[in-house]
Amino acid sequence: MTRRFLSRLSGGLATLALAVATVAVVAEAPANAAGTCQTATTLTLNPGYASSSVYSPAPYYGQSVSIDVDVTASGACGSTSPYVGTTTVEVNTGAGWTPIGTGSASGAYVSSTFSTSASYRATYSGGTSGSNTFQPSVSAEVPVGVARSVTIKSKAGKKAKVTFVVQPAATIAKVKTKLFVKKGKKWKKFSKVKFNKKGKATVYLSNSHKNKKGVTPYQLALPAGGGFIGHTVSFQIRTIHY
């Protein structure tokens, strides 16, 4: 009897590599006259745990992210943190800056999820307390390209039944994508895959009997669109004889 099942390729992620390490940017307020305090705002994005069931490169749709903001002051105030004013975290998906969280004068911590490709920044309002005036500052923008979330399930048989589920479904519904198979050292077009309105598509795949390693690698190429980057999902079909 021959049974086929699905497994990840080495690394288990798409060929597109996006940095998910901490990203930090700093912007300083312009120098001012004596007696005022310049400020610097630092924004750090920390993508959360990447689920092993998701075949997309991080960051992907629905993945958690924590946003840290730190505000420091210098000049007449010395090296310290502002103690008056507010900090705001904003996101821009293409329609202007929208607040997603606020914090104190010294910084903020915001928990969110990636919902589409966007840019992030933080603003400090500035303020005056007694003889100290803290100047406002804005961090540099941090652009983040987000991938769609892709999960894959398979059922063994003479041919493996492979079901792809892509979220958000509306961005891939009725879109024809390309499935590639690796033959030798080259990737060749295998078929087109069309997703329904629920973001689902099913194909039946087999392992090549000419493949001495017992596995056949495949790639599903998802195009950019709907606010998401294009990327490639890699997986393989393995044959077990028993």
N, C-alpha and C positions, 0 to 999 in steps of 0.2 A: 504494500500500500504506500502511496505517496501522499505526503501532506505538505501544504505550503502555508507559510505564515509571514507576517510582516515584521521587520525590525528596522531600527535606525541605522544609517550609515555612521561611520566614525564621526563623533562630534554631534551627530543628530540634529544639526541645524542647517539652515539655508546657506548658500554660498555667499550671500551678502553679509558683510560683517559690519555691525554698528557698535560703536563703543558704548559700553554700559557701565564703565567705571565712573567714579565720582567726577563730575564736571564742575569746576569752580570758575567764576568770573568776578572781576572786581572793577568798579568804576568809582572814581573819586570826584567829589565836588570841587569846583575851581577854587583857587586860593582867594582869600578875602582879607579885608583890612584887619589890623591888629585888634584883639578883643573878641574876635569871632572864632568859631571852631569848625574846621573842615571835617567832613565825614566821608567814609568809604563803605560801600554796601557790597557784600559778598553773597552770591547765590550758589548753592550746591544742590545738584539733583542726585538722588540715590535710588536707582531702580530697585524694586523689591525682588523677592524670590521668583525665579523663572521656573514654571511648572514643567516637570518632565513629560507631561502628556501633551504639551504644546510643541509643535514642530517648527514654529516661527522663530526668526531671530529676535532677540530682545533689542530695544523695547517693542512690545507688541500690545495689541488692543486688549484692554482689561487688566494689564499688568500693573501692580501697585507701584507707587513712587512716593518717596518722602522728600520734601523740599526744605532745606535749611537756609536761613538767612541770618547773617551776622553784620551788625553795623558798629563801626569803630569811629572814634573821633581823634583829632589831633589839633595842633595849633595852640591857641590860647588856653584850651582845656587840658592840654597835656595828652598823654596816651590813655584813653578811657573809652567807655561806651556812653552814648547819649542817654539821658534820662528824661527827655521830654520829646513828645511826638509819637508817631506810629509808623510801622513798617507794613507794606502791602505786597503780597505776591500776586502777579498778574500773568495771564496766558493770552496769547494771540493766535487764533486758528485761521486768521485771514480777514476777520471782520472787525479788527480793532482790539485794544487791550481790555480784558475783563478781569476783575478781582476774583481770586479764588480762596483768599485767606488773608488774615491780618495778624499782626503781633505788636509787641511793645516797641519802644524806641531802640532797644538794643538788638532786636532781631525777631525772627518768627520761625515756627515749625508748622508745616502744612502737610497733611497726608492726602494723596489724591490717586487717581488711576489714569493711565494713558488711554485716551478715547479717540485721538486722531493726531496727525502730525501738527506740531505747533511750536511756538517760541515762548520762552518763559523769561521773566525778569522780576526784579524786586525794586520797590521805591521806598525811600525814607522821606518823611514829610518835612523834617526839620522842626525847629521850635526854639523858644526862648524861656529860660528859667533864671531869674535873678539877673546877674551880670553876664551870663553865658548865653550866646546865641549859636545854635547848631544849624549849619547850612544843610539844605536838602541834598540828596544824592540818588542816583539811579544806577543799578547794576547794568552791565552789558547784557545783551539778549543771548539766550541759550537756545538755539534751534534743535529740535528733536524730530527725526523722521521715525514714524511709527509704522510697524507692519501689521497686517491683519493677523488675527489668531487662527491657527490651523491645527485641527486634531485629525488623527487618522485611526480608523478601526479596520480590522480585517477578520475574515472568517475563512478557515481552511476548507479546501475541497480540491477537486481536480484542477480548478483554477482558484486562486485566492480572490475572495470578494473584498474589495478595498473601498471603504467609504470615507470621503473627505468631508469635513464640516468646517466652513469658514465663517468667521464673525468679524465685523457686523455683516449680516447676510445681504443687506440692501446694496452693499458696495460690490458684490460679486454676482448677484442674481442675474441669470440669463447671459452672463459673460462667458465666452468661450476661452478656455485656457489651454495651454499646450502641455502634453505629457511626453517626456523624453525617456528613452531607454539607452543604457550604456552597452555598446557593442565593441569589444576590444578596449581601445583607449579613447574612443570617440562617443559623444552623445548624439543620438539620432532621434528625430521626431517619431513618436510612436502613435499618438492619436490626439484628438481634441477632447477636452472635458468641459461639459456645460453644467453649471450650477443652477439649482432651482431657487425659488423665492425664499426658501429656508436656509440657503447657503450650503446645500448638500449636493454631492455628486458621487455616483458609484461606478466603479470600473472593475473588470475581471482580468486579472493578470496571472501570468505563469512564469516559472523560472525556465530559462533556456537550458535544454538538455546538453547543449554544447559548452555550457559554462562549467568548467572543471571545479570551481570553488563552491558550487552548489548554491550560489546566490546571484540574483540579477538586480542591479541597481536601477532605480527610476528617479526621475525628477519631475516635479510639478512646478511650472513657472506661472506665478501670479503677476499680472500687470499692475502698474501703478494706477491709482484712481480713487475717487471718493475720499480724498484726504489721506491716503495711505501710500507708502512706498511699494514698489514692486520688489518681489523677492522669489527665491527658488527653494522649494521644500524637497529634501532628499530622503529617500527611504529605499528599502530593498526587499525583494521576495526571496525567501530561502526555502529550499526543498529538503525534506527529511524522508529517508527511506526506512521503513521498518516492517 
